[in-house]
Amino acid sequence: DATGFVLPFSTWGVVLANTFVAMPFLVITVEGALSSVDRRPEAAAASLGASPLTVFRRVTLPMIAPSLRAGIVLAWARALGEFGATVTFAGNLQGRTQTLPLAVFVSLDANRDAAIAISLLMVVVSVVVLVALGLAHHEYAFYRQTLERMRGGFVAFINLAGDPVVERLLAPRFGLTVAEYLAFEHGRDVLV
C-alpha cells in the first residue's frame, strides 16, 4: 500500500498473475535461442567498432527475433487463456478484473450465446496472431536464405554486393555491408 500498487482485486493483480504464469514460455524460448546463436556475426560487428549495446541491438536481437516473437506469442496465448491464477489472485470483478476466460465461465450458466460469442472472439484473435506470425516467419526464411547464399563464396559476393534488397537486410540487422560480412566469413579482406 505504501507504493500505491494495490494488487489483490485490481488490474495490476491481473497483470501480475498473467505475467507470472506466462513468462516461463518467453524465457525458455529466448534462452534456447541465445544458447544456439552463431557468435561470429557478433564478433565481426565488435571488431568493426560496434559498442556492446549496438552489437546486441543490431546483431543479437535480429538473430533471435524469430524466437523472441515465438516466445512472446506463446506467452500471450498462455496469458489470454489464463483462468486459475487470475481468479485466485485478482478475483472476478466485472469491468475491473474479469478477463475473457472468466467472462466465458460466468456466461456459461446465464447466457450461453454470450459465452460462445466470447469464445469465438478469442479463437479469431488467436488465428489472426498465428497468421501474422507465419508471415513474419516467411520474411525471416528469405533473410536466412540470403545469408546462406552469401556464405557460398565470392561468386555470391559479386552477385549480392550492392544489391539494395540484400544491403537493406544486412545493414539494420547486422550493421554490416555485404563486403564486410563476407570479409569476416572468409577470413580475409575484400575490396569494394
N, C-alpha and C positions, 0 to 999 in steps of 0.2 A: 504493500500500500504506500510505502514511502517513495517508491519510484513513480507512482502514478499508473502503473500497469496492474489492473485487476484481472487475473487470469480465469478463475472459475466463472462459468456462465457469462463469458464475454467473447467478443470476436477474436481478441488476442488468444484466448484459450483454444478456439477452433484452429487458428493458425498454428499454434504451438503443438497441438495434438496431431494435426495432419503432417507437420514437418517432422515430428518425432517418428511417426510411423513410416513416412515415405523417404526420408533422407538416406537410409541404407541402400536403396536402389540406385540413387545417384552416386553415392560414394564408391560402391563396389564397381560400378561400370566405369567410372573415371579412373579409379585406381588400377584397374586392369589395362586401360588404355595407356596410362602413364608408364606402367611397368614394361609394356611391349613396344614403346615408341622407338624409332630409329634416332639415335643421338647425333648422327653425323650432320644433318642439316643444322642442328643447334650449334654444333662446334664450328661449322662453316660460317654461320652468322656471327658468332662471337669472334672468330678470327678476322672477320671483316670489320670489326669495330662496334658491333651492336652491344648495347648495355644488357645486363641480365633481364631487366624489365622488357626491353624491346625484343629480346630473344623469346621470352615467354609469350609476349603478346602477339608477335608476328610470325613465330615459328612453331612453338609448342602448342599453343591454343588451336591454330588451324589444323595441326596434325591430329589432335584429339577431338576436334569438333564433332565428328560423327558420333563418337562415343559419348561426348558431353550432351549432344542433342538426344541421343537414345536414353541416357540416364535421366535427363530432365523429363522426357515423355513418360518413362516408366514411373518416375516419382509422382508426376502429375496424375497419371492414371490411378496409381495407388491412393493418392490423396482424394481424388474425385470420388472413389468408391468407399472411402473410409467411413465406418459406422461406429465401431465399438469404442475407440479412444475418444471420439468426438462426443458421443452421448454420455460417456462416463465422466469426462473431464469438463466439457463445456456445456453439457445439457442439450436440451432440445427446445429452445425458446423461439417460437415462430417470429420471423422478422429480425432476429438477433443472432442466434447461434444455430439455426436449423439449416443443415446442408441438404443437398438434393437426395442422398440416400435416406436421410432422416425424414424428409418430406414424403418420399415414396412409402416408407414404413408407416407413417401416420395416416396417409391417404388410403392405404390398402383396406382398412375397415370402413372408413366413411365414404370414400369416393374412388372406386376402382378406376374409373375413366381418367381421373387426375393422376393417379399412380402410374397408369400405363403411359399417359402423355409425358410425364416427367421422365420415366424410364426411356422412352423413345428419344426424348431430347438428349439424354446422356449418351445414348448409342450414336446419334447423329453427330454430336460434338466429337466423340471418340473416333468415328470414321473420318471426319474431316482432318483431325490431327494426324491420323495414320497416313492419309493420302499426302498431306503436306510433308511428313517425314520421308515418305517414299520418294517424292520429288527432290528433296534435299539429298537423298542418297544417290540419285542418278547424277546430280551435279558433282558430287564427291567422286563417283566412279569415273567420270570424264576426266577430272583432275588427276586421279591416280594413274589412269591410262596415259595421260600426257607425260607425267613424270617417268613412267616406265619406258616410254618411247625415248625420252631424253637419256635414260641410262644406257640405251643401246649403243652409244658411242658418238663419235664426232660427225658421222653422217647425219645423225639426228640433230646434232648441233647446227649443222649447216641448214637443215630444213626448218628448224624451230627458232633459231636465234632471230630476234627482231619481229617474230610473229606477234601481232598485237594481242591476240587471244591468249597465247602462252605467256607473254610478258605480263599481261593483266592478271593471270592466275598466280604467277610466281611472286610478283612484287609485293602484293599485300599479304600473302601468306608466309613467305619465307624471307622477304626483304632482300631477295637476290634477283639478279638478271639471269637469263639462260646461260650466258657465258660464265658467270661466277659459280653457278650451280655445277656446271659441267667441269669447271676447273677443280672444284673440290672433289667431285665424284670420281674424276680420273686422276687426281693427284698431280696435276701439272698446270702450268699457266696456259690460258687460252687467250689468244689475241683477238680483239674485237675489231 
